[in-house]
Amino acid sequence: MEAARVVFTPAWKVATLVGDNPTFGRFWELEGLSDEQRPILLAARDRVRERLAQLGPADALIHGDLVPDNILVNGAATRVIDFDDFGWSWVGFELATSIFSLQISGGFDAGLAGYLEGYRSIRPMPEHELALLPDLLVARALSYLGWPVGRPEIHSMRPLVPFLAATITEACRRYLTLHG
């Protein structure tokens, strides 16, 4: 008789993104954060926590890491890979994950417009989630800072930590100015 296999499916909701023990790790414990950065990041987390509570249950199944590196295109064939972050969340969080890096690399407005055009060609985008996109983007940003904390055995991201910490802290500073 074969043993039952348990599969962990994360839920990307308020508690697991910006709670006291986020799934990706406690970003505020990230080695290399300065004494100036930490309180800004924590204030943004607290504000995001309050605002995302408006969303209600995370009741959509999402990929959780739908970024260009996880989309393979070969001619007319498109394949999505890397489903380890697949789980329950909000559609708006999938959007935030997919366009997050465009805030840094450029093309954010075009990326957002393209994503929404494609998504809306299939089904309506939940407008209440879209209204909280700035909050979902900050939640995703903070989770990326927590990832090296929660996965200390993976060293590939370590060289990027100072850049990410500075960039995300500045984004949180702007967010707090607009939404604080």
C-alpha positions in Angstrom: 0.0 0.0 0.0 1.3 3.4 -1.0 1.5 6.2 1.6 -0.6 9.3 1.0 1.4 12.2 -0.4 0.8 15.6 1.2 1.3 18.5 -1.1 1.8 22.0 0.3 -0.2 24.6 -1.5 0.6 28.1 -0.2 -2.1 30.7 0.3 -1.0 34.2 -0.5 -3.2 36.2 1.9 -2.8 38.9 4.5 -1.3 36.7 7.1 1.1 34.8 4.8 2.2 38.0 3.0 2.4 40.7 5.7 1.6 38.8 8.9 4.0 38.0 11.8 5.4 34.9 10.1 5.2 35.4 6.3 5.6 32.4 4.0 8.7 33.7 2.4 10.3 34.8 5.6 10.4 37.7 8.1 11.8 40.4 5.8 12.5 42.7 8.7 15.2 40.2 9.8 17.0 40.4 6.5 20.7 40.8 7.1 21.9 44.1 5.6 18.8 46.2 6.3 19.8 49.5 7.9 18.3 51.0 11.0 16.8 53.6 8.7 15.2 51.1 6.3 13.6 48.7 8.8 11.1 51.1 10.3 10.0 52.3 6.8 9.4 48.7 5.7 7.6 47.8 8.9 5.3 50.9 8.6 4.5 49.9 5.0 3.8 46.4 6.1 1.4 47.6 8.8 -0.4 49.9 6.3 -0.7 47.1 3.7 -2.0 44.7 6.3 -4.8 47.1 7.1 -5.7 47.8 3.5 -5.6 44.2 2.3 -8.0 43.2 5.0 -10.6 44.8 2.8 -10.2 42.1 0.2 -11.8 39.3 2.1 -10.8 35.7 1.5 -8.1 34.8 -1.0 -10.4 32.6 -3.2 -8.7 32.4 -6.6 -6.2 29.8 -7.6 -3.1 31.6 -9.0 0.3 30.6 -10.4 1.9 32.8 -7.7 5.1 33.4 -9.8 3.8 34.2 -13.2 6.9 36.2 -14.4 8.7 36.2 -17.7 11.3 33.6 -16.5 8.5 31.1 -16.0 6.8 31.5 -19.4 8.4 29.6 -22.2 7.6 30.5 -25.8 8.5 28.4 -28.8 6.9 29.8 -32.0 3.1 29.6 -31.4 3.5 27.3 -28.3 3.5 28.9 -24.9 4.1 26.9 -21.7 4.1 28.1 -18.1 6.5 26.4 -15.7 7.5 26.5 -12.0 4.3 25.9 -10.0 5.9 25.8 -6.5 4.1 29.0 -5.5 0.7 27.9 -7.0 -2.0 28.5 -4.4 -5.0 30.5 -3.2 -4.9 34.3 -3.4 -6.5 37.2 -5.2 -6.3 37.8 -8.9 -4.9 41.2 -8.1 -1.9 39.5 -6.4 -1.1 37.5 -9.5 -1.2 40.8 -11.4 1.1 42.4 -8.9 3.5 39.5 -9.1 3.6 39.6 -12.9 4.2 43.3 -13.3 6.3 44.0 -10.1 9.7 44.0 -11.8 8.5 46.5 -14.4 8.5 49.1 -11.6 12.3 48.7 -11.6 13.1 47.9 -15.3 10.6 50.2 -16.9 7.5 49.7 -19.0 5.2 49.5 -16.0 2.2 51.3 -17.5 2.4 49.4 -20.8 2.8 46.1 -18.9 -0.2 46.8 -16.7 -2.3 47.8 -19.7 -1.3 44.7 -21.6 -1.9 42.4 -18.7 -5.4 44.0 -18.1 -6.3 43.8 -21.8 -5.4 40.1 -22.0 -7.0 39.2 -18.7 -10.2 41.2 -19.5 -10.5 39.4 -22.9 -11.3 36.3 -20.9 -13.0 37.6 -17.8 -13.6 40.7 -15.8 -10.8 41.9 -13.5 -12.1 42.4 -10.0 -12.2 46.2 -9.7 -11.9 46.1 -5.9 -8.6 44.2 -6.2 -7.4 46.5 -8.9 -8.1 49.5 -6.6 -5.7 47.9 -4.1 -2.9 47.3 -6.7 -0.4 49.7 -4.9 -0.9 47.7 -1.7 -0.5 44.3 -3.5 2.7 45.6 -5.1 4.1 46.5 -1.7 3.0 43.1 -0.3 4.9 41.4 -3.1 7.9 43.6 -2.7 8.1 42.8 1.0 7.8 39.1 0.3 10.8 39.3 -2.1 12.8 40.8 0.8 11.7 37.9 3.0 12.7 35.3 0.5 16.4 35.3 1.4 15.5 35.1 5.1 13.2 32.1 4.6 15.6 30.3 2.2 19.1 30.8 3.7 20.5 27.9 1.8 20.0 29.7 -1.5 22.8 32.2 -2.2 22.0 33.3 -5.7 19.9 36.3 -4.6 22.3 37.5 -2.0 24.3 39.9 -4.3 21.0 41.7 -5.2 19.9 42.3 -1.6 21.4 45.7 -1.1 19.9 46.9 -4.4 16.5 45.4 -3.6 16.5 46.7 -0.1 17.2 50.2 -1.2 14.7 50.1 -4.1 11.9 48.5 -2.1 12.5 50.9 0.8 12.2 53.9 -1.5 9.0 52.4 -3.0 7.6 51.9 0.5 8.5 55.5 1.4 6.6 56.7 -1.7 3.7 54.4 -0.9 3.4 55.7 2.7 3.4 59.2 1.4 0.5 58.5 -0.9 -1.4 55.9 1.2 -0.2 56.4 4.8 
